[in-house]
Amino acid sequence: MAKVASKPLTKTQLIAHLAEKTELTKKQVSEVLDNLLEVAYKEAKKEHGFNLPGLGKLVVVKRKAREGVNPATREKIKIPAKKALKFRIAKAAKDAVIPPKK
């Protein structure tokens, strides 16, 4: 029998679940979630990033300029330096989802 793939949790489903677990209203949970995201975006821009204990850290990383290849023409191209956003998973989250081998 084929395994049916489940869909990821939507924001609405997440809000409903948290409202049920915390006995807050959906509106209150939605405001908390929106405020958390606002703080995360603001703090991630800073040098130290945004840390959500037990889940991970949102950080801006600097990527160096490098040389690449255009796959259509095989022509060498220069890729400029840029900033990128990364999420580094906390060890606790990784171990909870993928238990370490013993």
C-alpha positions as CSV (number, residue, x, y, z in Angstrom):
1,M,0.0,0.0,0.0
2,A,1.4,3.4,-1.0
3,K,2.1,6.0,1.7
4,V,0.0,9.1,1.3
5,A,2.0,12.3,1.6
6,S,0.6,14.8,4.1
7,K,0.6,18.5,3.5
8,P,2.6,20.9,5.6
9,L,0.8,22.8,8.4
10,T,-0.8,26.0,7.2
11,K,-0.6,29.3,9.2
12,T,-4.4,29.0,9.9
13,Q,-4.0,25.4,11.1
14,L,-1.0,26.4,13.3
15,I,-3.0,29.3,14.9
16,A,-5.9,27.0,15.5
17,H,-3.7,24.3,17.1
18,L,-1.9,26.8,19.4
19,A,-5.2,28.5,20.4
20,E,-6.5,25.1,21.4
21,K,-3.4,24.2,23.4
22,T,-2.9,27.6,25.1
23,E,-6.6,28.5,25.7
24,L,-6.0,31.8,23.9
25,T,-8.2,33.1,21.2
26,K,-7.1,32.6,17.6
27,K,-6.8,36.4,17.2
28,Q,-4.4,36.6,20.2
29,V,-2.3,33.7,18.9
30,S,-2.2,35.3,15.5
31,E,-1.0,38.6,17.0
32,V,1.7,36.8,19.0
33,L,2.8,34.9,15.9
34,D,2.9,38.1,13.8
35,N,4.9,39.9,16.5
36,L,7.3,37.0,16.8
37,L,7.9,37.1,13.0
38,E,8.4,40.9,13.1
39,V,11.0,40.6,15.8
40,A,12.7,37.7,14.0
41,Y,13.1,39.7,10.8
42,K,14.3,42.8,12.6
43,E,16.9,40.9,14.7
44,A,18.1,38.7,11.8
45,K,19.4,41.8,10.1
46,K,21.7,42.4,13.1
47,E,25.1,40.9,13.4
48,H,24.1,38.4,16.0
49,G,21.0,37.1,14.2
50,F,17.7,35.8,15.8
51,N,17.8,32.8,18.0
52,L,14.7,30.8,18.8
53,P,15.9,28.4,21.6
54,G,15.3,24.8,20.8
55,L,14.5,25.4,17.1
56,G,17.4,27.3,15.6
57,K,19.0,30.6,14.6
58,L,18.2,32.9,11.7
59,V,21.3,34.7,10.4
60,V,22.5,36.7,7.4
61,V,25.7,35.3,5.8
62,K,28.0,36.9,3.3
63,R,28.8,34.9,0.2
64,K,32.0,35.6,-1.6
65,A,32.1,36.5,-5.3
66,R,32.9,33.4,-7.4
67,E,33.0,32.1,-11.0
68,G,30.2,30.0,-12.3
69,V,29.1,28.5,-15.6
70,N,26.1,29.3,-17.7
71,P,24.6,25.8,-18.3
72,A,23.0,26.8,-21.6
73,T,26.1,28.2,-23.2
74,R,28.8,26.8,-21.0
75,E,30.2,30.3,-20.8
76,K,32.1,31.3,-17.6
77,I,30.3,34.0,-15.7
78,K,31.2,36.0,-12.6
79,I,28.8,35.7,-9.7
80,P,28.9,38.8,-7.5
81,A,29.3,38.7,-3.7
82,K,25.9,38.9,-1.9
83,K,24.2,38.4,1.4
84,A,21.9,35.4,2.0
85,L,19.6,34.4,4.8
86,K,20.2,31.1,6.5
87,F,18.4,29.1,9.2
88,R,20.7,27.0,11.4
89,I,18.9,24.2,13.0
90,A,19.5,23.7,16.8
91,K,20.9,20.4,17.9
92,A,17.9,19.8,20.1
93,A,15.5,20.2,17.1
94,K,17.7,17.9,15.0
95,D,17.8,15.2,17.7
96,A,14.1,15.4,18.3
97,V,13.3,14.9,14.6
98,I,16.1,12.6,13.6
99,P,17.4,10.7,16.7
100,P,21.2,10.3,16.7
101,K,22.6,6.8,16.0
102,K,23.8,4.9,19.0
